[in-house]
Amino acid sequence: MCTLDNIIQIIGKEVARLILGLIGVLVVVVVNALVLTWVERKVSGHMQRRIGPKEVGPYGLIQPFADGLKLLAKELLTPANVDKPLYYLAPVIVFIPVLVSFIVIPFDGFLQVKDINVGILVILAFSSLSVLSILIAGWGSNNKYSLIGATRSVAQNIAYEIPLLLALLPVVFMANSLSLRDIVEAQREGWFVWRWQFFAFLIYFIAATAETNRTPFDLPEAESELVAGFHTEFSGMRFALFFLAEYTNIFIASAIATTFFLGGYLGPVLPGVVWFFIKTYFLVFVIMWFRWTFPRVRFDQLLNFSWKILIPVAFANLIVTGGILKL
Amino acid sequence: MEISTKIKESFPSLEPKECPYEQNGYHLSIEATKSNIVDIARFFIKEDFYLADLCCVDYIDYLELVYFFSKHDKLLRIKVTLKIDPEKPSAPTISHIYNIAHWFEREIHEFFGVLFDGHPFMVYLFLHDQIDFYSLRKKQVPVPDEDKRLLNSFKPEEQEDGFFLNLGPQHPSTHGVLRVVVKMNGEYILEAIPVLGYLHRMHEKMAENRTYQQFYPNAARMDYLGALNFNLGYVTTVEKLCGIEVPERAQYIRTITCELNRISSHLLWLGAFLADLGGLTPFLYTFDDREQILDILEAVTGSRLTYSYFRFGGLFNDVDDNFVDGVKKFINRLRSRFSMYDRLVTGNVIFINRVKDIGVMDRSYPIRYGCSGPVIRSIGIPFDMRKHEPYAAYDRIDFKIATGTNADNMDRYLVRIQEMENSLDIIEKALKELPTGPIKADKIPKKLKPPKGDIYHTIESPRGELGIYIVSDESDVPYRMRWRVPSYSNLMTFPELAKGTLIADAIATLGSYDLVIPEIDR
């Protein structure tokens, strides 16, 4: 008889843990996207003096399922003259970095798929990949709006990845490790956001908002200019994958901020995983708050802001932190 | 008249004829010829006149081009006519002198078949290339073969030094169905060409087929956001043409409802403009306020968007105390909301960076393009038809005109915000002085048959100067009705303003015009 133990024996403990972890990650990704779509609709509703969804289920809780079902049922339209391999590949590629990033995030002291000693490097390296998917989505769509959106996205991501990295480095210095769990454990004496790294936190958060293409930095999909930017030509489930990736990216960006600056899963009384989700979802809420409050910046203003303000400040912060630690 | 002697000095062959302003709406009329019309246009632009309107009337024996030149600083309107042969109609262009004539002449070409010599881009403005007759001619005239080569819709070709992007007709930022073909180099606009006609309904032809009363609802369909103002423009023009006196109470109620309409239009613009800039939330806030106005107006007029509230000689029905209370309540509510808009929008750093010093207009624009409304007031010219050529009860109410200084998008925003506050003041004063009495003039005939003649009358719509030109031949149907709409001349400035700017800025500028496309297309 084939039992679970047998399977684990055959494939090895490490692999079994990874497979289990990946399944868990997939569940988290989908559930998170469902929750966030509902939250976004409710948050935007209340910010705009309306109620938001309320008909489907209590408080509209079933609404995301209805939305998801609708997207699944929709026809997959392929416009004429698209670059087929790229066009079909883009929604899939957008999803890979998202999944990988989840592997190293510590939801609790023990709840982590795999603690890699270069954890943050894995996340940063793979999140750069999402630009690639946006670029090929825009290039493959045979649409000028998509193309402009994609090129904007590339310029924006290059500009904002630098301050993002520079803001995370001082924390790595202080924790003396690249492993995410070590970084959390280093905050037992106090969160890094209060231990001299407030500016780093601000820079990270701004850069992360830009990396996830959210208002006021949502230029790649600026509605009033580019209709829907790089995903203009995607419909049905292909669009849903971009949508899913966007919300998961927001979650990951907030999760990293939580891990690096807000003490991760650390917190009194409640279990660690609860603390982790409270902190992360609070940051997600702040990002949504931005979206429904601010107008959009212009493209040159966006790049200037990164190159002329964020990067110099982040560099200064890095040098000062390094200097103090050395002394 | 001073200008009359000046014209005689410059053009000894001309004989300026003084006209009764109360009857015709213009002070002087001049008969020009093909040989001197260009020099006359040059003379007028030197004298700081702007080309208010250029239209054509088909008198069967001859076609008559009618030019209206007006001034911004004082009330002076001069009609210049040019008779042309209907068999082979042609006239010299003045589009190199007045840029606005560029579109006017294209329009006349497609509706009357008049060819303008020297016009750089003689292509249909509204119609598509399947139309093979001239629609506003009184007799059916087929399009001659040599003219058919001009009947190509605009189809841009890809070029080496840039690419074309179609903004519209279904694009989120070109409210309604405007299409702008932009030639771009990266994010920069090299050239912008508005393509019109997606909502063209030929209201001017419809007017020639129905009585004055029957045409009345059409006015509201042109500008659905300033419907009451368009109604009023039409009604007052016909009243002036027929010599109908309107009771005082009706005049005041017309003023109040029109100002409410103006505020509702500006509120919608405010939301849409910010949505263009990426801020979606204010849209819902302004709709919330606008809803209050619509409720108030619905109670008196019976409709929420395309009103037909006014009647020739008065109103459809009287207002009651509920209306007065509702308006007073609304005034208080909106005043308290302005401070919220200020905190939410005006002071926002991102907003300021997006609109300040963007889309700066040149001082020559009002003359060359004849732009009007908040667009011209943002340049600093206090040109407002309500003061310039008062109608309804505006001459009895003291009010301020909001002006800007920089002529940028920020100023156009501020002028409109200020205008809403001024409108609230007007409504408040009008309510205080609201006289009692009848709301309708007695003895209005069932069938209006105005005396022979023509009239040009203007009002200030939420978007600017609305001019209506009616030619009457003593029948109950207008012989020719011409609408000079404000968005038309405002939009004309866009190609020049957009050149060399970023696409994001161009869209902000386009939003700041407050365009209503059905009004342009008619």
HADDOCK unambig.tbl for C-alpha pairs under 7 A between the chains (distance, minus, plus):
assign (segid A and resid 48 and name CA) (segid B and resid 281 and name CA) 5.55 0.50 0.50
assign (segid A and resid 48 and name CA) (segid B and resid 284 and name CA) 5.82 0.50 0.50
assign (segid A and resid 48 and name CA) (segid B and resid 285 and name CA) 6.71 0.50 0.50
assign (segid A and resid 144 and name CA) (segid B and resid 165 and name CA) 6.98 0.50 0.50
assign (segid A and resid 223 and name CA) (segid B and resid 172 and name CA) 6.88 0.50 0.50
assign (segid A and resid 224 and name CA) (segid B and resid 172 and name CA) 5.34 0.50 0.50
assign (segid A and resid 224 and name CA) (segid B and resid 173 and name CA) 4.87 0.50 0.50
assign (segid A and resid 224 and name CA) (segid B and resid 276 and name CA) 5.19 0.50 0.50
assign (segid A and resid 224 and name CA) (segid B and resid 278 and name CA) 6.83 0.50 0.50
assign (segid A and resid 225 and name CA) (segid B and resid 173 and name CA) 6.74 0.50 0.50
assign (segid A and resid 225 and name CA) (segid B and resid 504 and name CA) 6.46 0.50 0.50
assign (segid A and resid 227 and name CA) (segid B and resid 171 and name CA) 6.65 0.50 0.50
assign (segid A and resid 227 and name CA) (segid B and resid 172 and name CA) 6.38 0.50 0.50
assign (segid A and resid 292 and name CA) (segid B and resid 279 and name CA) 6.89 0.50 0.50
assign (segid A and resid 292 and name CA) (segid B and resid 280 and name CA) 6.52 0.50 0.50
assign (segid A and resid 292 and name CA) (segid B and resid 281 and name CA) 5.75 0.50 0.50
assign (segid A and resid 293 and name CA) (segid B and resid 279 and name CA) 6.57 0.50 0.50
assign (segid A and resid 293 and name CA) (segid B and resid 281 and name CA) 6.56 0.50 0.50
assign (segid A and resid 294 and name CA) (segid B and resid 279 and name CA) 5.51 0.50 0.50
assign (segid A and resid 295 and name CA) (segid B and resid 277 and name CA) 5.56 0.50 0.50
assign (segid A and resid 295 and name CA) (segid B and resid 278 and name CA) 4.49 0.50 0.50
assign (segid A and resid 295 and name CA) (segid B and resid 279 and name CA) 3.87 0.50 0.50
assign (segid A and resid 295 and name CA) (segid B and resid 350 and name CA) 6.57 0.50 0.50
assign (segid A and resid 295 and name CA) (segid B and resid 351 and name CA) 6.35 0.50 0.50
assign (segid A and resid 296 and name CA) (segid B and resid 277 and name CA) 5.80 0.50 0.50
assign (segid A and resid 296 and name CA) (segid B and resid 278 and name CA) 4.73 0.50 0.50
assign (segid A and resid 296 and name CA) (segid B and resid 279 and name CA) 6.66 0.50 0.50
assign (segid A and resid 297 and name CA) (segid B and resid 350 and name CA) 6.04 0.50 0.50
assign (segid A and resid 297 and name CA) (segid B and resid 354 and name CA) 6.81 0.50 0.50
assign (segid A and resid 298 and name CA) (segid B and resid 354 and name CA) 6.80 0.50 0.50
assign (segid A and resid 298 and name CA) (segid B and resid 504 and name CA) 6.52 0.50 0.50
